[in-house]
């Protein structure tokens, strides 16, 4: 059954009889913008992302929803 690494680790910690066999995919999270989006707006979006990474909000959300954290950016 395909699941995230984070969820796999959670199940293992809880004692579930589960084992890993193959990695199906690795994800990099990003947002695509239309070329007409002003650079200033993209800069504000990046600053907002940098803030939620720095203050730990992104990590908490990833943990809450079982998203692997090895690719956080």
N, CA, C and O atoms as a MOPAC input file, in Angstrom:
PM7 MOZYME 1SCF
protein

 N      0.84600 1    -1.16000 1     0.00000 1
 C      0.00000 1     0.00000 1     0.00000 1
 C      0.89900 1     1.23300 1     0.00000 1
 O      1.73500 1     1.37000 1     0.89300 1
 N      0.75500 1     2.12900 1    -0.96800 1
 C      1.57700 1     3.34400 1    -0.98900 1
 C      1.18200 1     4.31300 1     0.13300 1
 O      0.01100 1     4.66100 1     0.28700 1
 N      2.18200 1     4.73800 1     0.91100 1
 C      1.97600 1     5.73400 1     1.96700 1
 C      3.22800 1     6.60300 1     2.04600 1
 O      4.27400 1     6.24900 1     1.50200 1
 N      3.11300 1     7.73500 1     2.72300 1
 C      4.27400 1     8.61000 1     2.89300 1
 C      5.26900 1     7.97100 1     3.86300 1
 O      4.90400 1     7.14600 1     4.70100 1
 N      6.52900 1     8.37200 1     3.72700 1
 C      7.54900 1     7.88200 1     4.65900 1
 C      7.21700 1     8.29300 1     6.08800 1
 O      7.41500 1     7.52700 1     7.03100 1
 N      6.71500 1     9.50400 1     6.23000 1
 C      6.37400 1    10.01300 1     7.55400 1
 C      5.29500 1     9.13600 1     8.19900 1
 O      5.38900 1     8.79400 1     9.37800 1
 N      4.28000 1     8.77900 1     7.42700 1
 C      3.21100 1     7.93800 1     7.96300 1
 C      3.73500 1     6.52300 1     8.24200 1
 O      3.35500 1     5.90600 1     9.23700 1
 N      4.59800 1     6.01800 1     7.37200 1
 C      5.23000 1     4.71700 1     7.58100 1
 C      5.96300 1     4.71000 1     8.92100 1
 O      5.81300 1     3.78400 1     9.71800 1
 N      6.77200 1     5.77400 1     9.16400 1
 C      7.52000 1     5.86200 1    10.41800 1
 C      6.58300 1     5.89800 1    11.62200 1
 O      6.86300 1     5.28500 1    12.65200 1
 N      5.47400 1     6.61800 1    11.48800 1
 C      4.48500 1     6.69200 1    12.57300 1
 C      3.91300 1     5.30700 1    12.86900 1
 O      3.80600 1     4.91700 1    14.03200 1
 N      3.54700 1     4.56700 1    11.83200 1
 C      3.00300 1     3.21800 1    12.02300 1
 C      4.02800 1     2.30200 1    12.68800 1
 O      3.68800 1     1.52300 1    13.57900 1
 N      5.29300 1     2.40100 1    12.24700 1
 C      6.34700 1     1.57800 1    12.84800 1
 C      6.49700 1     1.88700 1    14.33200 1
 O      6.59000 1     0.97600 1    15.15500 1
 N      6.52000 1     3.19000 1    14.67700 1
 C      6.64800 1     3.58900 1    16.08400 1
 C      5.49400 1     3.05800 1    16.91900 1
 O      5.66500 1     2.73800 1    18.09500 1
 N      4.31800 1     2.96700 1    16.30700 1
 C      3.13700 1     2.46300 1    17.01400 1
 C      3.09700 1     0.94000 1    17.06100 1
 O      2.17400 1     0.36200 1    17.63600 1
 N      4.09800 1     0.28000 1    16.45700 1
 C      4.18700 1    -1.17600 1    16.52200 1
 C      3.44300 1    -1.92400 1    15.43200 1
 O      3.23700 1    -3.13200 1    15.54300 1
 N      3.04100 1    -1.23500 1    14.39200 1
 C      2.31800 1    -1.90500 1    13.30100 1
 C      3.25600 1    -2.89200 1    12.59200 1
 O      4.42800 1    -2.58100 1    12.38100 1
 N      2.75500 1    -4.07000 1    12.22500 1
 C      3.57500 1    -5.05100 1    11.50400 1
 C      3.68000 1    -4.64200 1    10.02900 1
 O      2.95300 1    -5.16100 1     9.18200 1
 N      4.58800 1    -3.71100 1     9.73200 1
 C      4.69800 1    -3.13400 1     8.40000 1
 C      6.16600 1    -3.08300 1     7.99400 1
 O      7.04200 1    -2.91000 1     8.84200 1
 N      6.43500 1    -3.23400 1     6.70100 1
 C      7.81300 1    -3.11600 1     6.22200 1
 C      7.83000 1    -2.38900 1     4.87900 1
 O      6.87600 1    -2.44600 1     4.10300 1
 N      8.92900 1    -1.71600 1     4.63600 1
 C      9.10000 1    -0.96600 1     3.39400 1
 C      9.68100 1    -1.87600 1     2.31800 1
 O     10.58200 1    -2.67100 1     2.58800 1
 N      9.16300 1    -1.75600 1     1.10100 1
 C      9.68500 1    -2.57900 1     0.01200 1
 C     10.29700 1    -1.75300 1    -1.10800 1
 O     11.33000 1    -2.13100 1    -1.66000 1
 N      9.67400 1    -0.63000 1    -1.45200 1
 C     10.19000 1     0.18800 1    -2.54900 1
 C      9.67700 1     1.62000 1    -2.40100 1
 O      8.55100 1     1.84200 1    -1.95600 1
 N     10.52200 1     2.59700 1    -2.78200 1
 C     10.09900 1     3.99600 1    -2.80400 1
 C      9.47400 1     4.25500 1    -4.16800 1
 O     10.12300 1     4.08500 1    -5.20000 1
 N      8.21100 1     4.66800 1    -4.16700 1
 C      7.49200 1     4.89200 1    -5.42200 1
 C      7.76000 1     6.27000 1    -6.01400 1
 O      7.82300 1     6.41900 1    -7.23400 1
 N      7.91700 1     7.26800 1    -5.16500 1
 C      8.11100 1     8.63000 1    -5.66500 1
 C      8.67000 1     9.51400 1    -4.56300 1
 O      8.47600 1     9.25400 1    -3.37600 1
 N      9.36100 1    10.55500 1    -4.97700 1
 C      9.80900 1    11.58900 1    -4.05600 1
 C      9.23700 1    12.89300 1    -4.56500 1
 O      9.27600 1    13.17100 1    -5.76300 1
 N      8.70200 1    13.70100 1    -3.65000 1
 C      8.03700 1    14.93600 1    -4.04900 1
 C      8.81300 1    16.16200 1    -3.62300 1
 O      9.40800 1    16.20000 1    -2.54600 1
 N      8.79900 1    17.15100 1    -4.47400 1
 C      9.28500 1    18.48200 1    -4.14900 1
 C      8.06600 1    19.38700 1    -4.24800 1
 O      7.38100 1    19.40900 1    -5.27000 1
 N      7.80200 1    20.12300 1    -3.19500 1
 C      6.60900 1    20.94900 1    -3.15600 1
 C      6.91800 1    22.34000 1    -3.69500 1
 O      7.93100 1    22.94500 1    -3.34200 1
 N      6.03300 1    22.84200 1    -4.55600 1
 C      6.25100 1    24.16200 1    -5.14100 1
 C      4.92700 1    24.73400 1    -5.62600 1
 O      3.91000 1    24.04200 1    -5.66600 1
 N      4.95900 1    26.00000 1    -5.99100 1
 C      3.80600 1    26.67500 1    -6.56300 1
 C      4.24300 1    27.24900 1    -7.90400 1
 O      5.29000 1    27.88900 1    -8.00200 1
 N      3.44600 1    27.02100 1    -8.92300 1
 C      3.72300 1    27.60000 1   -10.24000 1
 C      2.86600 1    28.84600 1   -10.41000 1
 O      1.69700 1    28.86700 1   -10.02400 1
 N      3.45300 1    29.87600 1   -10.98700 1
 C      2.73300 1    31.12300 1   -11.22600 1
 C      2.72900 1    31.43400 1   -12.71900 1
 O      3.67300 1    31.11300 1   -13.44000 1
 N      1.66900 1    32.05300 1   -13.15500 1
 C      1.57700 1    32.52500 1   -14.52600 1
 C      2.68000 1    33.55800 1   -14.75200 1
 O      2.98200 1    34.33400 1   -13.84600 1
 N      3.28700 1    33.58400 1   -15.94200 1
 C      4.34600 1    34.56500 1   -16.20700 1
 C      3.91100 1    36.01700 1   -15.99600 1
 O      4.76100 1    36.88900 1   -15.81700 1
 N      2.61000 1    36.29000 1   -16.01300 1
 C      2.15400 1    37.66900 1   -15.81400 1
 C      2.09900 1    38.08100 1   -14.34100 1
 O      1.83900 1    39.24700 1   -14.04200 1
 N      2.33900 1    37.14400 1   -13.41400 1
 C      2.33600 1    37.49600 1   -11.99000 1
 C      3.55200 1    38.38500 1   -11.72600 1
 O      4.67800 1    38.01000 1   -12.05300 1
 N      3.33000 1    39.55200 1   -11.14000 1
 C      4.43300 1    40.49300 1   -10.90300 1
 C      5.51400 1    39.91000 1    -9.98500 1
 O      5.21400 1    39.18200 1    -9.03800 1
 N      6.75900 1    40.23900 1   -10.28000 1
 C      7.88100 1    39.78300 1    -9.46400 1
 C      7.71100 1    40.19800 1    -8.00200 1
 O      8.10000 1    39.45900 1    -7.09900 1
 N      7.13900 1    41.36200 1    -7.76900 1
 C      6.93300 1    41.84600 1    -6.40500 1
 C      6.01500 1    40.89500 1    -5.63600 1
 O      6.26500 1    40.60900 1    -4.46500 1
 N      4.96700 1    40.41000 1    -6.27700 1
 C      4.05200 1    39.47700 1    -5.62200 1
 C      4.74600 1    38.14400 1    -5.36300 1
 O      4.57900 1    37.55700 1    -4.29400 1
 N      5.51000 1    37.66800 1    -6.31600 1
 C      6.25600 1    36.41800 1    -6.11700 1
 C      7.23500 1    36.57700 1    -4.95500 1
 O      7.40800 1    35.65700 1    -4.15500 1
 N      7.87200 1    37.73700 1    -4.86300 1
 C      8.78100 1    38.00700 1    -3.74800 1
 C      8.06300 1    37.97800 1    -2.41100 1
 O      8.59400 1    37.43700 1    -1.44100 1
 N      6.85200 1    38.55400 1    -2.33800 1
 C      6.06400 1    38.52300 1    -1.09900 1
 C      5.67100 1    37.10500 1    -0.74300 1
 O      5.69500 1    36.71900 1     0.42600 1
 N      5.30600 1    36.32200 1    -1.76400 1
 C      4.94600 1    34.92000 1    -1.51500 1
 C      6.14700 1    34.16000 1    -0.95500 1
 O      6.00800 1    33.37700 1    -0.01600 1
 N      7.33100 1    34.39600 1    -1.53600 1
 C      8.53500 1    33.71100 1    -1.06700 1
 C      8.86600 1    34.10800 1     0.36400 1
 O      9.23700 1    33.26000 1     1.17600 1
 N      8.73200 1    35.39400 1     0.67700 1
 C      8.98200 1    35.84100 1     2.05500 1
 C      8.02400 1    35.16800 1     3.02700 1
 O      8.42200 1    34.77300 1     4.12300 1
 N      6.75400 1    35.03600 1     2.62500 1
 C      5.78400 1    34.35500 1     3.47600 1
 C      6.16000 1    32.89700 1     3.70000 1
 O      6.07100 1    32.38700 1     4.81600 1
 N      6.58100 1    32.23700 1     2.63300 1
 C      7.01700 1    30.84100 1     2.76000 1
 C      8.24500 1    30.73600 1     3.65500 1
 O      8.31500 1    29.87200 1     4.53000 1
 N      9.21300 1    31.62500 1     3.42800 1
 C     10.41800 1    31.61300 1     4.27200 1
 C     10.05000 1    31.77200 1     5.74600 1
 O     10.66500 1    31.15000 1     6.61200 1
 N      9.04300 1    32.60800 1     6.02900 1
 C      8.62300 1    32.83900 1     7.41200 1
 C      8.01900 1    31.58100 1     8.02900 1
 O      8.36200 1    31.22400 1     9.15600 1
 N      7.11500 1    30.90000 1     7.30000 1
 C      6.49000 1    29.70200 1     7.88900 1
 C      7.48100 1    28.54600 1     8.01900 1
 O      7.30700 1    27.66900 1     8.86500 1
 N      8.51500 1    28.54700 1     7.18400 1
 C      9.58300 1    27.55000 1     7.35600 1
 C     10.38800 1    27.88900 1     8.60600 1
 O     10.63800 1    27.02500 1     9.44600 1
 N     10.79200 1    29.15800 1     8.72400 1
 C     11.64700 1    29.58400 1     9.84200 1
 C     10.96500 1    29.44500 1    11.19600 1
 O     11.61000 1    29.07700 1    12.17800 1
 N      9.66600 1    29.73500 1    11.26200 1
 C      8.99200 1    29.68200 1    12.57400 1
 C      8.44700 1    28.29600 1    12.92100 1
 O      7.84800 1    28.10900 1    13.98000 1
 N      8.65700 1    27.32800 1    12.03100 1
 C      8.26300 1    25.94700 1    12.31400 1
 C      6.84700 1    25.58200 1    11.89200 1
 O      6.43200 1    24.43500 1    12.05800 1
 N      6.09700 1    26.53900 1    11.34800 1
 C      4.72000 1    26.25900 1    10.93400 1
 C      4.67200 1    25.17800 1     9.86600 1
 O      3.84800 1    24.26600 1     9.94300 1
 N      5.55000 1    25.26900 1     8.86600 1
 C      5.55800 1    24.26700 1     7.79900 1
 C      5.82500 1    22.87900 1     8.37300 1
 O      5.13400 1    21.92200 1     8.02400 1
 N      6.80800 1    22.76200 1     9.23800 1
 C      7.13600 1    21.46100 1     9.82300 1
 C      5.95400 1    20.89900 1    10.61400 1
 O      5.67800 1    19.70100 1    10.55800 1
 N      5.26100 1    21.76400 1    11.34700 1
 C      4.09800 1    21.29900 1    12.12000 1
 C      2.98200 1    20.81800 1    11.19500 1
 O      2.34500 1    19.80100 1    11.47000 1
 N      2.74400 1    21.53700 1    10.11000 1
 C      1.71900 1    21.10700 1     9.15400 1
 C      2.11200 1    19.79200 1     8.48800 1
 O      1.27900 1    18.90000 1     8.32800 1
 N      3.38400 1    19.67300 1     8.09900 1
 C      3.84300 1    18.43200 1     7.48700 1
 C      3.66700 1    17.27100 1     8.46400 1
 O      3.23400 1    16.18700 1     8.07400 1
 N      4.00200 1    17.50100 1     9.73200 1
 C      3.85200 1    16.46000 1    10.75200 1
 C      2.37300 1    16.10000 1    10.92900 1
 O      2.02100 1    14.92100 1    10.97600 1
 N      1.52100 1    17.10400 1    11.02600 1
 C      0.09400 1    16.87900 1    11.24000 1
 C     -0.53000 1    16.04000 1    10.13200 1
 O     -1.37500 1    15.18500 1    10.39500 1
 N     -0.11000 1    16.28800 1     8.88600 1
 C     -0.72700 1    15.60300 1     7.75100 1
 C      0.12000 1    14.46000 1     7.19500 1
 O     -0.18800 1    13.92200 1     6.13100 1
 N      1.19600 1    14.08300 1     7.91500 1
 C      1.98100 1    12.91900 1     7.52200 1
 C      2.76000 1    13.09500 1     6.23300 1
 O      2.95100 1    12.14200 1     5.47800 1
 N      3.20600 1    14.30600 1     5.98600 1
 C      3.97900 1    14.57200 1     4.76800 1
 C      5.45800 1    14.43200 1     5.08600 1
 O      5.93200 1    14.95800 1     6.09300 1
 N      6.18400 1    13.73100 1     4.23900 1
 C      7.62000 1    13.52700 1     4.44700 1
 C      8.32000 1    14.86500 1     4.54800 1
 O      7.99600 1    15.79200 1     3.80500 1
 N      9.28600 1    14.98300 1     5.46800 1
 C      9.95300 1    16.25400 1     5.69200 1
 C     11.33700 1    16.34500 1     5.09700 1
 O     11.97900 1    17.38700 1     5.22400 1
 N     11.82600 1    15.30200 1     4.45300 1
 C     13.17800 1    15.35600 1     3.90800 1
 C     13.30000 1    16.30600 1     2.72200 1
 O     14.41900 1    16.63400 1     2.32600 1
 N     12.19300 1    16.75700 1     2.14300 1
 C     12.20500 1    17.62000 1     0.97900 1
 C     11.67400 1    19.02900 1     1.26400 1
 O     11.41500 1    19.78600 1     0.32800 1
 N     11.51000 1    19.38800 1     2.52400 1
 C     10.92900 1    20.69600 1     2.83000 1
 C     11.75400 1    21.81100 1     2.24400 1
 O     12.97200 1    21.85500 1     2.41400 1
 N     11.09400 1    22.70100 1     1.55900 1
 C     11.74700 1    23.88000 1     0.97100 1
 C     10.78800 1    25.01800 1     0.94400 1
 O     11.13500 1    26.10700 1     0.48800 1

